[in-house]
Amino acid sequence: ELRHRASPWQRNLGYPLAMLGLLALTGISILIVSFHVLELLLDDAAMPRGIQDASLGQVSFSILGSFGAALQVVLIFYLMLSSVVGFYSSPLFTRLLPARRDTPLTKIIGNCVSLLVLSSALPVFSRTLGITRFDLLGDFGRFDWLGNFYLVFLYNMGFAGLTTLCLVKRVSWGAQAELLRACGED
């Protein structure tokens, strides 16, 4: 219903640009995580442990400078939004989704707890994937399991593999369906 009420500009320009933006952010995330996997294999310094000697403002946390730092911020916000959307899209938590003007207090508390857990996991998530090396005030780099190579490596490989699989599934199966529909087959 929303698609039918959308203006032609929105349908023909807005939606395709938003889709290309999402595809680009997903592709950049996969590329950064893939480079981090290669870094993990070649260098022990790529492990997401805390930075002891570098203080804020003296060392750049991005190879690309200011552009890289801005890209990291955009990717972290993208990962935050995609994790919230994925959380509420999972079959187990669809009942937790608030309804307008009809949300009981227990459901509001459940949403607050869920969003708090997701936002608390975001710094560790982004450090483990190698998206940023910034050591937040919470000193998340001092967790012992962040020094376990196999766990960090499998986490990165799982993220890269599953995200690539999801991307290929969405893009290629959608294109295949359109081609079959254009050929007149069901």
N, C-alpha and C positions, 0 to 999 in steps of 0.2 A: 504494500500500500504506500509506503514511503517512497519507493522507487517511481511509482506512477505519478505521485504529486511533485516530484523533483522537476526543476526547470531543465530545459534542454542543455543549458550551460553546465549544470550540475551533472547531468547524465553523461554528456559527451566529453566534458573536460575534467570536472571535479573528481568523479569516481575513478577514471583511468589514472589520473595523476596520483590520487591517494593509493591506488593499488601498486603503481610503479614505485612510490615512496616506500611502501611496506616491503615490497620485494627487494628494493635496494638495501634497506636497513637489515633485513634478514640475511641477504647475501653478504653484507659487510660483517655482520656478526659471525657468520660461518667462516668467513675468510680470516678474521682476527683469531678465532678459536683454533682454526687449522694451523695458523702460524705459531700460536702458543703451544700446540701439540708438538710441532717441529722443534720449538725452543726447548720444551721439556725433554725431548729425546737427546738434544745436543748439549744442553747447558744446565747444570744444577742450579744456577742462579735464577732460573725462570720459575722456580717453585714459589708459591704465593705466601711465603713467610713474611714477617714484618721487616720493615726497613729500619735498621738501627742507627745508621750514621747520617742519613740524608734528612735534613730538616726542610720544612715547608718553605718554598720560595727560593731556595738555593739550587735545587736540581729540578729539571723538567721531568715530569712523569710521563711524557709522551714523546715519541720520536719525531712526530710531525709538528711539535711546538704548539702554538695556540690553536691551530686548526685541529690538531689531534686531540687536544684537551676538550674542545667543543664537540668533536665527534664522539668522544667517550661519554660526555654528558648526555648527548642525544641518544646514544645506544643504551645507556643505563635507564633513561626514561622509557625508551622503547621496550626494554626487557621488563621493566616494572609493569607497564600497561599490558604487555602480552601475557605476563604471568597472572595478572588479575583477571584478564579475559579468559585465559585458559582454566583458571581455578573455578570461575563461575560457570564455565561451559562443561565442566566434567559432570557426569551423571550423578555422582555422589553429592555434589554441592549445589545443584540447580535449585533445590528447595530452599536454600539459604538466601537466594537472590531476593532483595527487598522489593515489595510491591508498593506502588505509590498510594499513600494515605491509608495503607492497610498492612502495616508491619508491626507485629507484636514486639514488645521490649526484649524478649529472649532472642528473637531473630536479629534485632539491632545489636545486642551484645555479642552474639555469634559472629556477625559481620565485622564488628570492631576488633574482636580477637583475631579473626582470620586475616584482616588487613594489617594488624600489628605484627603478626608472625611473618607475613609475606614481606613487609617493609624491613623487618629486622634481619631477614635472611638475604636481602638484596646486596649489602656490601660484601658479604662473604661469597655470594654467588658471582658477583662481578670480578672479585679478586681471583677466585678459583678458575674462572674461565679465561683469565688473562686480559680482560677488557680494560681494566685499570690496575695500576700498581699503587694507587693512592692509599696510604695507611690512615684510615679515619681515626677520629678521636677515641673511638671504642677499642682501638688496637686489635682489630679482628685478625691480624696476621699472626698472632701468637697462639692460635689454636694448634694443638699438637698434630691433629690429623691433616693439617695443611702441609705438613712436612712429609707425608706419606706419598711417595711418588706414584705408586700403583693406583691409589684411590683418586688422586688428582688427575692422573692420565686417563683412567677409565671414565671419570666424570666429564672430562673434556671431550673424549671420543664419543661418549653417549650423547652429549649435547649436540656435537657436530653431526653425528649420524642421524639422530632422530629429527633434528631440524631440517637437514637436507632431505630426508625421506618425506617429511611433511610438505616441504616446499615443492618437491618433485610431484608428489601426489596431487596437491592442489593445482599446480600449473599444468602439468601434463594431462591429468585426467579431465580437467576442465576443457582443455584444448581438444582432447580426443572426443569428448561428448559433443562439442560444437561441430567438429568435423563429421561425426556420425549423423548429427541432426541436419547438417547442411546436405549430406548425401541422401537423406531421406530414410535412414535406417534407425531402428530403435535399439 
